[in-house]
């Protein structure tokens, strides 16, 4: 997709983030209940959503192990979305109570679509990379060549934001790079590289690690472009926090348990996540990407490499990093107003 100006891109983002919103844009914020204000109203079913990536490894592991049920958490659905931006749009429906989602789309949903959510824990740092055909792209400056075809997910996504970081860090011509970008989700970026339709593309893990196994090169990672970048987080709707803080506390507890499992049993964790993603892929990929994407086999060795070397899996989250992210999204024009990180964070459950 080509754009006449950066202003056009910024305007489009505001429109995209608002379209499809079903919650009231003037809905008053509700003060979350205290963690001890437990309501006894019988079993409560919650809707849970994740991205179709190993960023949500802890959720996939907890689901496979039955740890949600063990804590008395009943899932009325467990849906996968092809990108964090797609999941952010779905949050406006109101039936998703808990989501494992990249921080940037969560901020977009909160700031632009006024989705009443709070970040209750982190899941990992980093988790994104620039994958290239090493025969065509040997250095970042090669991306400026007129014949180099570059793929990236849509404007305002974590990958798009990292692309802006790269442009500034390597003094590239912003207009030149943005005008040549072909917008597509990460699975299609990898597929397009494989089919020779792209020469480089930004992907979220597990796709850069998959691409390496196919002979492509990870030229840059999120660690290179954004030190201490917060990757994904766990979010809960305000209503759930207010009415059922005990459920939210259990979600954080299970997430911590699954995160420890990744570090203590990396091979088994990778096998579980690989299986979960293969199953989810049969539902997600054909709808948005095409049947050809089913050729992208998500193997345990790829997932283990991704989890252990490309990400730092931890439920801890640094409010300062969240604030830096908010400020940068505003600077790029992807959110209209700067707000305090404390407005979107509710980290009290991490200390329980």
PyMOL commands that set and color helices and strands:
alter all, ss='L'
color gray80, all
select helices_A, chain A and resi 6-18+54-65+67-70+84-93+103-112+140-144+158-169+174-180+186-194+207-213+222-225+238-243+245-264+266-288+291-295+300-310+319-332+341-343+348-351
alter helices_A, ss='H'
color red, helices_A
select strands_A, chain A and resi 45-51+74-81+98-102+117-126+128-132+150-152+181-183+200-204+217-221+230-237+311-313
alter strands_A, ss='S'
color yellow, strands_A
deselect
rebuild
show_as cartoon
